[in-house]
Amino acid sequence: MAAAMQWVSRIMAAGLMMVLPGLAGQWLDGRLGTGFLVLLGFAAGMALSIAYLIAVTKPARKKKR
């Protein structure tokens, strides 16, 4: 059960990493009157979350070998 909760928290963190930069970009777009920061935010969030998921799953793959 503890291992499952660990994975749930890791996946939840990755999800937040994907969404929060995009929401921050949307907020900044509203403040600054631009229209591209939301796209940059979601792109950066996607890249960060993929890198995070790769880093998190790397030790699990090493244990299986």
C-alpha positions as CSV (number, residue, x, y, z in Angstrom):
1,M,0.0,0.0,0.0
2,A,2.8,2.4,0.8
3,A,4.4,1.8,-2.6
4,A,1.1,2.5,-4.3
5,M,0.7,5.8,-2.4
6,Q,4.2,6.7,-3.4
7,W,3.4,6.3,-7.1
8,V,0.1,8.2,-6.7
9,S,2.0,11.1,-5.2
10,R,4.6,11.0,-8.0
11,I,2.0,11.0,-10.7
12,M,0.0,13.8,-9.0
13,A,3.2,15.9,-8.8
14,A,3.8,15.3,-12.5
15,G,0.2,16.3,-13.3
16,L,0.6,19.5,-11.3
17,M,3.9,20.2,-13.1
18,M,2.1,20.0,-16.4
19,V,-0.8,22.3,-15.5
20,L,0.5,24.9,-13.2
21,P,3.0,26.6,-15.6
22,G,0.2,26.9,-18.2
23,L,-2.2,28.4,-15.7
24,A,0.6,30.9,-14.6
25,G,1.1,31.7,-18.3
26,Q,-2.6,32.3,-18.7
27,W,-2.7,34.6,-15.7
28,L,0.3,36.5,-17.1
29,D,-1.3,36.8,-20.5
30,G,-4.3,38.4,-18.8
31,R,-2.1,40.8,-16.9
32,L,0.2,41.8,-19.8
33,G,-2.3,41.5,-22.6
34,T,-0.2,39.0,-24.5
35,G,-1.4,35.7,-26.0
36,F,1.6,33.4,-26.1
37,L,2.7,32.8,-22.5
38,V,0.0,30.2,-21.9
39,L,1.5,28.1,-24.8
40,L,5.0,28.6,-23.4
41,G,3.8,27.6,-20.0
42,F,2.1,24.4,-21.1
43,A,5.1,23.5,-23.3
44,A,7.5,24.0,-20.4
45,G,5.2,22.1,-18.0
46,M,5.0,19.2,-20.4
47,A,8.8,19.1,-20.8
48,L,9.4,19.3,-17.0
49,S,6.9,16.6,-16.2
50,I,8.3,14.2,-18.8
51,A,11.8,14.8,-17.4
52,Y,10.5,14.3,-13.9
53,L,8.7,11.0,-14.8
54,I,11.9,9.7,-16.6
55,A,14.0,10.6,-13.5
56,V,11.5,9.0,-11.1
57,T,11.1,5.7,-13.1
58,K,14.8,5.3,-13.7
59,P,15.5,3.8,-10.2
60,A,12.5,1.4,-10.6
61,R,13.9,0.1,-13.9
62,K,17.3,-0.5,-12.4
63,K,15.8,-2.6,-9.5
64,K,14.1,-5.0,-12.0
65,R,17.4,-5.9,-13.8
